[in-house]
């Protein structure tokens, strides 16, 4: 192999490695411990196909599973009983918070800060 071929192979492998790292890194803004605390102190109502819900969910990344969450697309009757009129909606201590909530706001209202 000549020097140019080796250089090309090294560059290709480096690009593949960087791409793999970027795709597989944990992008969650909210840590596992914070997610567990928020989940214990709140109810989250989202809906399949809701872009704002997707934004909220992305903040948690793989830690979303620790939330006490309801998908109103599949649990419409339950969400109607809870008077959920839009998603995402958070309920904390009986108080409703509509729309995407920031990490700081969620930590504050749930007492997890």
N, C-alpha and C positions, 0 to 999 in steps of 0.2 A: 504494500500500500504506500502511496506517496503521501507527502506531508499535508497536502490540501484535502485529501480524502479523510485523513485522521482528524484534521481540524473541523471539517464539516460534521463528522460523526459526533465529536465532542460537543459542538454547538447544538446539534439536534437533541442529544441526550440532556443537555442543560435546559433547553426550552421545555422539553417534556417533563423534566423534574420540577421545574418552577410551576408549570401549569398544574401538575398533580397537587402540589402543595397549596396553591391558591384555591383550587376546587375543593379540597378536602379539609381545609382548616376550619376550626370552630369559629363562626362569625357571630356568635351570640353576644349581644351587648350586656345581657343580664345573666349573672352566674347561676350555677346550679343551686347554691345555698339561698341566693336571693329569690330564685324562682320557687323553691320549696316554701319559703316564708310567704311570698305573695300568694301562692296557691292555697295555703292554709287559711289566709285571711281575706279571701275574695272569691267571687264567682265571675268567670269570664264567659260572655256570650258572643259568639262569632257566627259566621255563616259561610258555607262553601260557596265560592265564586265571588266573595266580597273582597275587592282590592284593598280596602283599608284594614280588613281583618288579616289579610296576608302580610301587610306591613307590620301590624302589631305582632303577629306570630313570628316574623323574621327577627324581631328584637330578642326573642327568647331562643331562637335556633333550636338545637336538640333538647333544650331545657323546657320547652313548651309542655312536654308530657307531665310536668310536675304541677301544672295549673289545674284548678277545678273548673273545667271548661265544658261548655255545651255548644254544639253546632246546631243553630236554629234552622238550618236547611233540612236537617233530618228530625229535629225535635220541635217542630213548629208549634204544636199544641202546648207543649211545656213552656216554650218561650212566650206564647200568648198569655198563659196563666201568670207568668212572671211580669207581664206587661212590658216586654221588650219590644220597642217600636223601631229600633234601628241597631245595626251592628257596625263596629264592635261596641259592646256595652260592658262595663264593669260594675259589679255591685259589691260595695265594701261597707260593712256595718249598716246595711239597709239603705245606703245612699247610692244613687245611680250616677255613673260617669260615662257619658257618651263620647264616642270617637276614639281615635288613637291616643293613648296616654303615654307620656314620656316615662323613661326609666325612673327619673327623679320623682315624678308625681306618684307613680305606683309604689315606690319605696316609702314615700311620705304617708300616703293615705292608708297603707296597710300596716304601718308601724314597723316596717322592716329596714328602715334606714339606720 
